[in-house]
Amino acid sequence: MSRLELLRIALRYGFAFGRGYLSTFLSSLSTLGLVLAIALLITVLSVMNGFDKEMRERILAMVPHITLYSQQPLRDWEPLAATLATHPEVVSVNPFVQFDALFLRGREIETATGIGLDAETEGGLLAALSPAQRAEFRARPDSLLLGSGLAARLEVTEGDNLTVIVPRAGSSNAARDARFASVVLVGIVHTATELDESAAVVRLARASELAGLEGGISGLQLRSRDLFSVDRLGWELLNELPSGFYSTNWMMTHGNLYAAIQLSRDLVSILLFSIIAVAAFNVVSSLVLVVFDKQGDIAILRTLGATGADISWVFVIQGAMIGMVGGILGSLCGVLLSLAIPPLVAGLEQLLGFHFLDTDVYPVSFLPVDILAADILQVAGIALLMCVLAALYPARRAAQLAPALILHQERV
């Protein structure tokens, strides 16, 4: 039999109209199970990819990749920063001052780790400011930036005055020796990430004064070209510095979160690929039933000259068509469902007045989605391969049917 005839028979058995209702129903049922499994897997993978993308492009874009701390206040830091900036893997070097503080507004009080940054610093948290907020932060030496979550807990808005209390480290009377300063909230940083719950930024000079560094800084923040080489790069840079420095990187502060996202993605992928395997097993049972339903037709085809290999190819092609149709429809449904999830979740949050994702628990305050063509092709390809493999056993059973015995039984 020609390949065209084999394809026509496979189409008739799988997607026939008129006669052959049982085989069509079984094939449609197998295809539907495959569509649901593929759509679900693509949707979940797209959400996990979204968290991974937001982690890399949003959160890690606003935190330093490598932080070099000085054990003593670092005053003459410009030559050191210029030397570090010459390293080919270093993108930028910025000074900072870090201090623990209390922020007061009326009866509200919150603790946070304050960061002093140069007003000319590019990127990081300052990149989340509007041009007007950035200009005011540069203009006012007593300016303050707060994350939206921290500002909400303090019940403050832009233009409000706050009091900052910084206890003196190592003092026997911390209350008496604490430093007080009045600052003006010039901007509320809304990044839709966990940084909104803890960000508190002041001007570098004011932070140095509050921290008691007398014009010095705490260290230098670096951004690297390769996010995943910060461990090696940190050690290389430390070897070029004099004693009295130590380093941290984003893997120490956010690495557990990133690893958890990757692990969750792998575990969910294994779980959902098992659902596709179950759908492929359903193809086995469906095609076995189709073989029994069509054994009379198979016997007639054999008497007309079809070989056992021809009969096998009919059912292998039918399994491949189930995998192909299921893969295409499942991928399409998965993409549409992935695109519909963010507005659907946002609508439910507005309707219920409740946030499903809050930055005090989750890394971002929204449900991100990132649809990757590689995932779609991989899922659809694996589903197609599983369906072809699942069709081998029914195809072998069909090829082994004895046409004379079947026709005799039908006459009886």
JOGI-V911081 format. One record per helix or strand of 2 or more residues. SS is the DSSP state (A for helix, B for strand). FROM is the first residue (numbers start at 1). LEN is the number of residues. If there is no record, write none. Layout:
BEGIN
ss;from;len
SS;FROM;LEN
SS;FROM;LEN
END
This chain:
BEGIN
ss;from;len
A;3;13
A;21;39
B;66;9
A;78;8
B;90;16
B;108;10
A;124;5
A;131;9
B;143;5
A;148;7
B;161;6
A;174;4
B;179;11
A;194;4
B;200;4
A;204;7
B;217;8
A;227;14
B;245;5
A;250;44
A;295;9
A;308;45
A;373;27
A;403;9
END
